[in-house]
């Protein structure tokens, strides 16, 4: 007999853990689809950094930690060691082990899940803060109507940036704490360091892309591409009409 829907979602913890484990794949798939369909090059660059540079950096960190632990071996508890189990991978095989308590512990700098999501959260928050701090210059000889239009656009941009900062920060804290404290797939010390390192790496990649393309190659919200220089508002558009026919 096939299991019912209530049977499949009966174990809430396993259901939530599987969803959180697949979160990097969800972010990558959604970002790839949106970047290709909307020609969002900033989102595509962020995705390339997340899927190429982050795994390479994590691989180097794990190699360095393996070299260090040959000379200094910390206690094999969750404080320093993480579980080695297939349920902790981004892609969980089927059938997957439900309990990871019997899995062996290993010294890793962090999982690919933690590295990718920390980079993603760091990049998003940096993007929102950058858009919040961007100055809006008032056009020369702007009348009251134009000033109100510029101020209204600036307020809308700040509201969008503040909302992104708040929601992303809250979501990042919940997801990372759940991963470290509840999944038993991460060590407390090394995973915390890894989250900070890759969050800073996301900040650094945004700043580098921003310096190259003046926020247009890094802003995945699309705000930078909508900002106009003050001179563009001084020259209002006009239409050419044919001369009136003489009677």
RAPE-V452593 format. One record per helix or strand of 3 or more residues. SS is the DSSP state (helix for helix, strand for strand). FROM is the first residue (numbers start at 1). TO is the last residue. If there is no record, write none. Layout:
# RAPE-V452593
SS	FROM	TO
SS	FROM	TO
This chain:
# RAPE-V452593
helix	5	8
helix	12	21
helix	23	38
helix	41	69
helix	86	88
helix	112	133
helix	144	182
helix	188	213
helix	224	226
helix	230	234
